[in-house]
Amino acid sequence: MSTQAELLALADQVFVKNYRQQPIVLERGRGCEVWDKSGARYLDMTAGIAVCCLGHAHPGFIARMTEQLGKLVQVSNLFYNEQQILAAKAITERCFGKRVFFCNSGGEANEAALKLARRYQAVVAGAPQRTTVISTHGSFHGRSIATVSITGQPKYREGFGPLFGPVEFINYGDLEAAARAIIVETIQAEGGIIVAPPGYLAGLRRLCDDTGTMLIFDEVQTGIGRTGRWFGHQHDEVTPDAMTLAKGLGGGVPIGALVCTERAAAGLAAQPGGAVPHASTFGGNALAAAAANAVLEIIETEALIERVAQAGQYLGTRLAELVNEFPGHATGVRGRGLLRGIVMAGSPVAVVARCRELGLLVSAAGSSVVRFAPPYVIERKHIDEAVAILRGVLSEGIGKA
């Protein structure tokens, strides 16, 4: 059996060096805890970047995955599979959407949304000249050429030109310049846990209605209960034409989805005799779709959305205590539900590294925020432990401007 040091040395030899991974090899987990190859235990407040909403090794989830592995995994979209159909039904029962397209990730879901918007204008609305996509500064929508092109953080676009376009960027919260196809996050997660200002999403909806623009909500990180509602836009009582999902939808199994209205779905409808306008070989495969069904059912039967709302409020309160205790280190708290961030006066990177050394896994978001996105099964004792570790880090002077 390889040791952690041996595995880290091997990784250094075989991987493309695109990541800056922390120097531990995680081996197993349960609930809100994970262990590395050396046996060290960590409190996991990242959940695979807002993915493992049920925590690690949830018994009900394991049972469903084991059952499905013994039946069927993949048949492609040349045929239907039962889990795919049931997953689409379960999603549409919980939101505005009537139609679902399955893929494998949030980036792919956003790619599908862009193609939907373009083709809707060209084929359905008869306005092929309407090709500009409006995105926001500070946004993050994926790593493919198209989705990085509409990501409003130049650091992700550098060195990859020429990019998809035309794209126009506007300030998050600004209603003035959006007049074509708009894609926006209900909370800018990678941009620093920035919640949409009151009235912003409703204003975008009115603007899109007035101009015939398709409104797309990127709910890849905020969807499937993360904010204390099934979907982030439900806090504002606003519905888009389309939304994108991934991360928490599969509970750790890769899956993405584009969800849209009946009208918007016409943008990707196949025409008689024409080519299939969009497809995904693995999209909605039986195993991933079974994972989505398991996640949605477990969230509901275990009342986890209510738990997210309550735990999120408690986490926000405890983080606010640190802001008051360490005003030279932390300047504010942001977020909703179990997507929270504490704003650091200095760089969050050193804070994240020291927290890991002390047994707490958190991540950085934007240039100044330490992000908390724990599993929905989190308990108050876990939050208290996390805050105690972070307090110790701040008391060491780490994170100060």
Solvent accessible surface area in square Angstrom, and as a share of the most:
residue,aa,sasa,rsa
1,M,213,0.95
2,S,50,0.32
3,T,74,0.43
4,Q,30,0.13
5,A,74,0.57
6,E,97,0.44
7,L,50,0.25
8,L,61,0.30
9,A,55,0.43
10,L,90,0.45
11,A,30,0.23
12,D,86,0.45
13,Q,140,0.62
14,V,96,0.55
15,F,121,0.51
16,V,127,0.73
17,K,148,0.63
18,N,98,0.50
19,Y,154,0.59
20,R,235,0.86
21,Q,129,0.58
22,Q,69,0.30
23,P,75,0.47
24,I,33,0.17
25,V,40,0.23
26,L,88,0.44
27,E,91,0.41
28,R,143,0.52
29,G,17,0.16
30,R,141,0.52
31,G,24,0.23
32,C,3,0.02
33,E,47,0.21
34,V,6,0.04
35,W,45,0.16
36,D,3,0.02
37,K,48,0.20
38,S,80,0.52
39,G,50,0.48
40,A,42,0.33
41,R,82,0.30
42,Y,15,0.06
43,L,0,0.00
44,D,4,0.02
45,M,0,0.00
46,T,25,0.14
47,A,0,0.00
48,G,43,0.41
49,I,78,0.39
50,A,3,0.02
51,V,30,0.17
52,C,20,0.12
53,C,0,0.00
54,L,5,0.02
55,G,8,0.07
56,H,39,0.17
57,A,35,0.27
58,H,25,0.11
59,P,93,0.59
60,G,28,0.27
61,F,26,0.11
62,I,80,0.40
63,A,59,0.46
64,R,65,0.24
65,M,20,0.09
66,T,87,0.50
67,E,91,0.41
68,Q,14,0.06
69,L,107,0.53
70,G,71,0.68
71,K,137,0.58
72,L,77,0.38
73,V,61,0.35
74,Q,63,0.28
75,V,43,0.25
76,S,28,0.18
77,N,72,0.37
78,L,150,0.75
79,F,133,0.55
80,Y,183,0.70
81,N,10,0.05
82,E,118,0.53
83,Q,31,0.14
84,Q,25,0.11
85,I,92,0.47
86,L,77,0.38
87,A,0,0.00
88,A,26,0.20
89,K,115,0.49
90,A,16,0.12
91,I,1,0.00
92,T,33,0.19
93,E,110,0.49
94,R,41,0.15
95,C,23,0.14
96,F,34,0.14
97,G,0,0.00
98,K,132,0.56
99,R,126,0.46
100,V,36,0.21
101,F,45,0.19
102,F,12,0.05
103,C,2,0.01
104,N,38,0.19
105,S,44,0.28
106,G,10,0.10
107,G,20,0.19
108,E,68,0.30
109,A,0,0.00
110,N,1,0.01
111,E,42,0.19
112,A,0,0.00
113,A,0,0.00
114,L,6,0.03
115,K,84,0.35
116,L,1,0.00
117,A,2,0.02
118,R,71,0.26
119,R,53,0.19
120,Y,20,0.08
121,Q,7,0.03
122,A,45,0.35
123,V,76,0.44
124,V,68,0.39
125,A,53,0.41
126,G,58,0.55
127,A,15,0.11
128,P,85,0.54
129,Q,136,0.61
130,R,58,0.21
131,T,46,0.27
132,T,16,0.09
133,V,4,0.02
134,I,0,0.00
135,S,0,0.00
136,T,1,0.00
137,H,92,0.41
138,G,22,0.21
139,S,0,0.00
140,F,41,0.17
141,H,4,0.02
142,G,6,0.06
143,R,170,0.62
144,S,43,0.28
145,I,91,0.46
146,A,13,0.10
147,T,0,0.00
148,V,5,0.03
149,S,4,0.02
150,I,0,0.00
151,T,0,0.00
152,G,5,0.05
153,Q,20,0.09
154,P,83,0.52
155,K,122,0.52
156,Y,42,0.16
157,R,50,0.18
158,E,123,0.55
159,G,83,0.80
160,F,118,0.49
161,G,56,0.54
162,P,134,0.85
163,L,62,0.31
164,F,50,0.21
165,G,34,0.33
166,P,68,0.43
167,V,33,0.19
168,E,71,0.32
169,F,51,0.21
170,I,12,0.06
171,N,93,0.48
172,Y,36,0.14
173,G,30,0.29
174,D,44,0.23
175,L,63,0.31
176,E,153,0.69
177,A,47,0.36
178,A,1,0.01
179,A,38,0.30
180,R,85,0.31
181,A,9,0.07
182,I,2,0.01
183,I,0,0.00
184,V,0,0.00
185,E,12,0.05
186,T,4,0.02
187,I,3,0.01
188,Q,3,0.01
189,A,1,0.01
190,E,33,0.15
191,G,17,0.17
192,G,2,0.02
193,I,0,0.00
194,I,61,0.31
195,V,42,0.24
196,A,10,0.08
197,P,53,0.33
198,P,136,0.86
199,G,44,0.42
200,Y,5,0.02
201,L,0,0.00
202,A,30,0.24
203,G,4,0.04
204,L,0,0.00
205,R,40,0.15
206,R,147,0.54
207,L,43,0.21
208,C,1,0.01
209,D,95,0.49
210,D,122,0.63
211,T,51,0.30
212,G,47,0.45
213,T,4,0.02
214,M,3,0.01
215,L,0,0.00
216,I,1,0.01
217,F,0,0.00
218,D,8,0.04
219,E,0,0.00
220,V,18,0.10
221,Q,19,0.08
222,T,2,0.01
223,G,5,0.05
224,I,2,0.01
225,G,0,0.00
226,R,2,0.01
227,T,3,0.01
228,G,9,0.08
229,R,105,0.38
230,W,39,0.14
231,F,1,0.01
232,G,2,0.01
233,H,3,0.01
234,Q,37,0.17
235,H,61,0.27
236,D,42,0.22
237,E,156,0.70
238,V,10,0.06
239,T,67,0.39
240,P,2,0.01
241,D,6,0.03
242,A,0,0.00
243,M,0,0.00
244,T,0,0.00
245,L,0,0.00
246,A,4,0.03
247,K,50,0.21
248,G,4,0.04
249,L,0,0.00
250,G,0,0.00
251,G,9,0.08
252,G,42,0.40
253,V,33,0.19
254,P,97,0.61
255,I,5,0.02
256,G,0,0.00
257,A,0,0.00
258,L,2,0.01
259,V,0,0.00
260,C,7,0.04
261,T,35,0.20
262,E,95,0.43
263,R,130,0.47
264,A,0,0.00
265,A,21,0.16
266,A,37,0.29
267,G,0,0.00
268,L,31,0.15
269,A,46,0.35
270,A,66,0.51
271,Q,81,0.36
272,P,134,0.84
273,G,93,0.90
274,G,47,0.45
275,A,90,0.69
276,V,108,0.62
277,P,25,0.16
278,H,43,0.19
279,A,72,0.56
280,S,15,0.10
281,T,89,0.52
282,F,119,0.50
283,G,2,0.02
284,G,1,0.01
285,N,23,0.12
286,A,1,0.01
287,L,35,0.17
288,A,2,0.02
289,A,0,0.00
290,A,1,0.01
291,A,0,0.00
292,A,0,0.00
293,N,6,0.03
294,A,0,0.00
295,V,0,0.00
296,L,2,0.01
297,E,80,0.36
298,I,18,0.09
299,I,1,0.01
300,E,96,0.43
301,T,113,0.65
302,E,79,0.35
303,A,50,0.39
304,L,0,0.00
305,I,25,0.13
306,E,101,0.45
307,R,82,0.30
308,V,0,0.00
309,A,46,0.36
310,Q,127,0.56
311,A,12,0.09
312,G,0,0.00
313,Q,129,0.57
314,Y,39,0.15
315,L,0,0.00
316,G,9,0.09
317,T,72,0.42
318,R,38,0.14
319,L,0,0.00
320,A,40,0.31
321,E,70,0.32
322,L,0,0.00
323,V,26,0.15
324,N,122,0.63
325,E,86,0.39
326,F,27,0.11
327,P,101,0.64
328,G,34,0.32
329,H,19,0.08
330,A,1,0.01
331,T,85,0.50
332,G,21,0.20
333,V,46,0.26
334,R,85,0.31
335,G,18,0.17
336,R,70,0.25
337,G,4,0.04
338,L,0,0.00
339,L,0,0.00
340,R,37,0.14
341,G,0,0.00
342,I,0,0.00
343,V,16,0.09
344,M,6,0.02
345,A,38,0.30
346,G,18,0.17
347,S,63,0.41
348,P,3,0.02
349,V,99,0.57
350,A,54,0.41
351,V,0,0.00
352,V,12,0.07
353,A,35,0.27
354,R,67,0.25
355,C,0,0.00
356,R,31,0.11
357,E,106,0.47
358,L,72,0.36
359,G,11,0.11
360,L,0,0.00
361,L,16,0.08
362,V,2,0.01
363,S,24,0.16
364,A,38,0.29
365,A,1,0.01
366,G,25,0.24
367,S,102,0.66
368,S,30,0.19
369,V,1,0.01
370,V,0,0.00
371,R,9,0.03
372,F,0,0.00
373,A,1,0.01
374,P,0,0.00
375,P,0,0.00
376,Y,1,0.00
377,V,25,0.14
378,I,3,0.01
379,E,79,0.36
380,R,153,0.56
381,K,131,0.56
382,H,21,0.09
383,I,1,0.00
384,D,53,0.27
385,E,51,0.23
386,A,0,0.00
387,V,0,0.00
388,A,54,0.42
389,I,26,0.13
390,L,0,0.00
391,R,68,0.25
392,G,27,0.26
393,V,0,0.00
394,L,1,0.00
395,S,75,0.48
396,E,91,0.41
397,G,37,0.36
398,I,42,0.21
399,G,9,0.08
400,K,120,0.51
401,A,104,0.81
